[in-house]
Amino acid sequence: MIKNSQKKTRIHYLDIARGFAIFGMFTQHCMLIHEISAGNGENFLANLFVLLGTAPSAPVFMLLMGTFLIGSKSSVGQNIWRGIKLLLLGFILNLLRFTVPLLIAVILTDNAINFPEGQTPLELLFYVDILQLAGLSLICCAFLKKIARKNLIIPFMIAIVLLVSPFLWGKFDSNVFSDLFWGNSETVSFPFFPWAIYPLLGMYLSSYLIGSTNIKINLKKMRWYGLILGIFGLLMVILSALKLLNFDLFSPLGNYERSGAGIHLLIIGFVLLWLNVCYWLEHNFGVENPITKVLIYWSRNVTAIYFIQWLLFGWSILIFDSNQQNAFASALIGLVVLLITHFSVKSKRVRNLFAWV
């Protein structure tokens, strides 16, 4: 049996990782919604803020979901039901953060909100974001929980998903169902293919990250695995850019939502190294450090924080419009949203609104 001290250690460093992922989520969203180029221009601050919301953010969220699923005592049915509720919550969020404020904007003003072509209030109701991905992944992983630690079944599945995904994107008509799995439109940020690889990887690594008395040793080994995978992924990216590999299959660039195997191996390598950094931060700064405490608090209230910050960003377009600010002003808006979200979640009444999920 794992001692309590070990149990606390494992939870804290993973909470720190997820807390940093939440911070990256704030930095990215403020630029995507308000910065004039949506973080795709030449402004260093905007590009940095968007970068913080990529590899250290969504992949970490999803990997840890798979990791904690293995340690959960919930039954297959309970996990499937929670997955369905996460799917539902995702569409409720779309209604409240996009559809309703956009309809209000249309009613109150003569000028259309500056959103990309094709993203009407109705279309945005079916936006595929990380809550939808989490719901589908939880349903899928619930069935795979019993085989997660058996030999190389999960790594084999990850490899298949990575190789098959590029053949699925945009190959079928866009609709509510297909968009969840392999959508290729502007309203699909996290299709199941290929993003399911991260909760699958989390399931496979769970016994090393939280179910072992040798976590420190395991993480040291993961540094080398992360370094090797990162170098291999980078090599694939370079070779595909030189057209020595199938570019579309292995490393399509410039599309974080739908990237090939090379990009995702690079991200996986980073995440494995990043978990080592978070473990080091816990053991060198402690869990009572003010910043560490905030990160852990955010992690343990991730659903409420995610929902509320998106509500605030969504409704903020009624005040600032979308993509009309410089990077500094966008960062200030993001800071205000972060502070309001943090203190809102401090309220037990607010947290209880998400207890059903």
C-alpha positions in Angstrom: 0.0 0.0 0.0 1.2 3.5 -0.8 1.9 5.6 2.3 0.0 8.9 2.8 3.1 11.0 2.3 3.8 9.4 -1.1 0.2 9.8 -2.1 0.4 13.5 -1.3 3.6 13.9 -3.3 2.2 12.3 -6.4 -0.9 14.5 -6.3 0.9 17.7 -5.7 3.3 17.7 -8.6 0.5 16.6 -11.0 -1.7 19.4 -9.6 1.1 21.9 -10.2 1.4 20.7 -13.8 -2.4 21.1 -14.3 -2.3 24.5 -12.5 0.3 25.7 -15.0 -1.9 24.4 -17.8 -4.7 26.5 -16.5 -2.5 29.6 -16.5 -1.5 28.8 -20.1 -5.2 28.5 -20.9 -5.8 32.1 -19.7 -2.8 33.5 -21.6 -3.8 31.8 -24.8 -7.5 32.6 -24.7 -7.0 36.3 -24.1 -5.0 36.5 -27.3 -7.2 34.3 -29.4 -10.3 36.3 -28.5 -9.0 39.9 -28.3 -5.5 40.3 -29.9 -5.7 41.8 -33.4 -3.9 38.9 -35.0 -5.3 36.2 -32.6 -1.7 35.5 -31.7 -0.7 34.7 -35.3 1.2 38.0 -36.0 4.7 39.2 -35.3 4.1 40.5 -31.7 6.3 38.6 -29.3 4.0 38.8 -26.3 1.0 37.6 -28.3 2.9 34.7 -29.7 4.4 33.8 -26.3 1.0 33.8 -24.6 -0.5 31.6 -27.3 2.5 29.2 -27.1 1.9 28.8 -23.3 -1.5 27.5 -24.1 -0.3 24.8 -26.4 2.0 22.0 -25.3 2.0 22.8 -21.6 -1.8 23.1 -21.5 -4.3 20.9 -23.4 -2.0 17.9 -23.7 -1.3 18.1 -19.9 -5.0 18.3 -19.1 -5.9 15.3 -21.2 -2.9 13.2 -20.1 -3.7 13.8 -16.5 -7.4 12.9 -17.1 -6.2 9.4 -18.2 -3.8 9.2 -15.4 -6.3 9.9 -12.7 -8.9 7.6 -14.4 -6.8 4.6 -13.6 -6.6 5.5 -9.9 -10.3 6.2 -9.7 -12.6 3.6 -8.1 -15.5 4.7 -10.3 -17.2 1.9 -12.3 -17.3 1.7 -16.1 -20.9 2.9 -16.0 -20.1 5.9 -13.7 -17.2 7.0 -16.0 -19.4 6.7 -19.1 -22.1 8.8 -17.4 -19.5 11.4 -16.4 -18.3 11.5 -20.0 -21.8 12.2 -21.2 -22.2 15.0 -18.6 -18.9 16.6 -19.8 -20.2 16.5 -23.4 -23.4 18.1 -22.3 -21.5 20.7 -20.3 -19.4 21.6 -23.4 -22.5 22.4 -25.4 -24.1 24.3 -22.5 -20.9 26.4 -22.4 -21.0 27.0 -26.2 -24.6 28.3 -25.8 -23.6 30.7 -23.0 -20.2 31.9 -24.2 -20.8 32.2 -27.9 -24.4 31.8 -29.1 -26.2 34.0 -26.6 -23.7 37.0 -26.5 -23.5 36.9 -30.3 -27.3 37.0 -30.7 -27.4 39.9 -28.2 -24.7 41.7 -30.2 -26.7 41.2 -33.4 -29.8 42.6 -31.7 -28.1 45.6 -30.1 -25.7 46.7 -32.9 -25.8 47.1 -36.6 -22.2 45.8 -36.9 -21.5 42.1 -37.0 -19.0 40.8 -34.5 -15.6 40.2 -36.1 -15.6 36.4 -36.1 -14.2 34.3 -38.9 -16.5 33.5 -41.8 -18.9 30.6 -41.2 -19.0 30.9 -37.4 -22.5 32.0 -36.9 -24.2 31.8 -33.5 -25.8 28.5 -34.4 -22.6 27.0 -35.8 -20.7 28.0 -32.6 -23.3 26.2 -30.5 -21.7 23.0 -31.8 -18.1 24.1 -31.4 -15.9 21.1 -30.5 -13.6 22.1 -27.6 -11.8 20.4 -24.9 -14.9 19.5 -22.8 -16.3 17.6 -25.7 -12.9 15.9 -26.2 -12.8 15.1 -22.5 -16.3 13.6 -22.5 -15.6 11.3 -25.5 -12.2 10.3 -24.1 -13.6 9.4 -20.8 -16.3 7.2 -22.4 -13.7 5.5 -24.5 -11.1 5.1 -21.8 -13.7 3.7 -19.4 -13.9 0.6 -21.7 -10.1 0.3 -21.9 -9.3 0.7 -18.3 -8.8 -3.0 -17.6 -6.3 -3.4 -20.4 -4.4 -0.1 -19.9 -1.4 -1.7 -18.2 -1.2 -4.8 -20.4 2.1 -4.9 -22.3 2.1 -2.6 -25.3 -1.6 -2.5 -26.2 -2.1 1.2 -25.4 1.1 2.4 -27.1 0.0 0.4 -30.2 -3.3 2.2 -30.1 -1.6 5.5 -29.8 0.5 4.8 -32.9 -2.6 3.7 -34.8 -4.5 6.9 -33.9 -1.5 9.1 -34.9 -1.1 7.4 -38.3 -4.8 7.1 -39.1 -5.9 10.6 -38.1 -4.6 12.5 -41.1 -6.7 10.3 -43.4 -9.9 11.1 -41.5 -9.7 14.9 -41.3 -12.2 16.5 -43.7 -12.8 13.2 -45.5 -16.5 13.2 -44.4 -19.3 15.7 -44.5 -19.2 18.1 -41.6 -21.9 17.5 -39.0 -22.4 17.4 -35.3 -21.4 13.8 -35.0 -18.4 13.6 -37.4 -17.0 16.9 -36.1 -16.5 15.4 -32.7 -14.3 12.7 -34.0 -12.4 14.0 -37.1 -13.9 17.5 -37.9 -11.8 19.8 -40.1 -13.7 23.0 -39.8 -12.9 26.2 -38.0 -15.4 25.2 -35.3 -13.4 22.1 -34.3 -10.5 22.7 -32.0 -10.0 19.3 -30.4 -11.2 16.4 -32.6 -11.0 13.0 -31.0 -8.5 12.0 -33.7 -5.7 12.6 -32.8 -6.2 14.2 -29.3 -7.3 10.9 -27.8 -3.6 9.9 -27.6 -3.1 12.0 -24.5 -5.6 10.4 -22.2 -4.5 7.0 -23.6 -0.9 7.8 -22.7 -2.0 9.0 -19.3 -3.6 5.7 -18.6 -0.5 3.8 -19.7 1.8 5.9 -17.5 -0.5 6.1 -14.5 1.2 3.3 -12.6 4.5 5.2 -13.0 3.2 8.7 -12.2 0.9 7.9 -9.2 0.8 4.2 -8.5 4.5 3.6 -7.6 6.7 4.1 -4.6 9.5 5.0 -7.0 8.0 8.1 -8.7 11.3 10.0 -8.6 13.1 7.2 -10.4 10.3 6.8 -12.9 10.4 10.4 -13.7 14.1 10.3 -14.3 13.6 7.5 -16.8 10.8 9.6 -18.5 13.3 12.4 -19.0 15.2 10.1 -21.4 12.1 8.8 -23.0 10.8 12.4 -23.4 14.2 13.5 -24.9 14.3 10.6 -27.3 10.6 11.1 -28.4 11.1 14.8 -28.8 14.2 14.4 -30.9 12.5 11.7 -33.0 9.5 14.0 -33.5 11.6 16.9 -34.4 13.5 14.8 -36.9 10.2 13.8 -38.5 9.2 17.4 -38.7 12.5 18.4 -40.4 12.4 15.5 -42.8 8.7 16.2 -43.8 9.5 19.9 -44.2 12.3 18.8 -46.6 9.8 16.6 -48.3 11.7 13.4 -47.5 8.7 12.2 -45.5 5.0 12.4 -46.3 4.4 15.9 -45.0 0.6 15.7 -44.5 0.9 12.3 -42.7 3.7 13.0 -40.3 4.0 16.7 -39.6 1.5 19.2 -41.0 2.6 22.5 -39.6 0.6 25.6 -38.6 -2.4 23.7 -37.4 -2.2 22.9 -33.7 -5.7 21.3 -33.8 -4.7 18.8 -36.5 -1.1 17.9 -36.5 0.7 14.8 -37.6 2.8 12.2 -35.7 6.0 14.3 -35.7 4.4 17.3 -33.9 2.6 15.1 -31.3 5.8 13.1 -30.6 7.5 16.4 -30.0 4.7 17.5 -27.6 4.7 14.2 -25.8 8.5 14.5 -25.3 7.9 18.0 -23.9 5.2 16.8 -21.5 7.3 14.1 -20.1 10.1 16.6 -19.4 7.6 19.1 -18.0 6.3 16.6 -15.4 9.9 16.4 -14.2 10.1 20.1 -13.9 6.8 20.2 -11.9 8.1 17.5 -9.6 11.3 19.5 -9.0 9.2 22.7 -8.3 7.2 20.9 -5.7 10.2 19.5 -3.9 12.2 22.8 -4.0 9.5 25.3 -3.3 7.0 23.2 -1.3 3.3 23.1 -1.4 2.9 26.0 1.0 4.5 28.5 -1.3 1.8 31.0 -2.3 2.1 30.4 -6.0 2.2 26.6 -5.6 -1.0 26.8 -3.4 -2.8 28.8 -6.1 -1.8 26.3 -8.8 -3.0 23.4 -6.7 -6.2 25.2 -6.0 -6.8 25.8 -9.7 -6.1 22.2 -10.5 -8.6 20.9 -8.0 -11.3 23.2 -9.4 -10.4 22.9 -13.0 -13.9 22.4 -14.4 -15.4 25.5 -12.7 -12.4 27.6 -13.6 -12.5 26.5 -17.3 -16.3 27.2 -17.6 -16.3 30.6 -15.8 -13.2 32.0 -17.7 -14.8 31.1 -21.0 -18.1 32.8 -20.0 -16.2 35.9 -19.2 -14.1 35.9 -22.4 -17.2 35.2 -24.4 -19.3 38.0 -23.0 -16.3 40.4 -23.1 -16.7 40.6 -26.9 -19.8 42.8 -26.2 -17.5 45.3 -24.6 -14.3 45.0 -26.6 -15.4 43.2 -29.8 -13.2 40.4 -30.9 -9.6 40.7 -32.2 -9.5 44.5 -31.9 -6.8 45.0 -29.2 -3.0 45.1 -29.1 -1.2 42.4 -27.2 -0.7 44.5 -24.1 -4.4 45.4 -23.8 -5.4 41.8 -24.5 -3.1 40.7 -21.7 -4.8 43.2 -19.3 -8.2 41.8 -20.3 -6.8 38.3 -19.6 -5.5 39.4 -16.2 -8.9 40.8 -15.2 -10.7 37.6 -16.4 -8.2 35.5 -14.4 -8.7 37.5 -11.2 -12.5 37.5 -11.5 -12.5 33.8 -12.2 -10.2 33.0 -9.3 -12.2 34.9 -6.7 -15.5 33.6 -8.2 -14.4 30.0 -7.7 -13.5 30.8 -4.1 -17.2 30.9 -3.5 -18.6 27.5 -2.5 -21.9 28.4 -4.2 -20.1 28.8 -7.5 -18.2 25.6 -7.1 -21.4 23.7 -6.2 -22.8 24.7 -9.6 -20.4 22.2 -11.1 -20.8 19.4 -8.5 -23.1 17.5 -10.9 -20.2 17.0 -13.3 
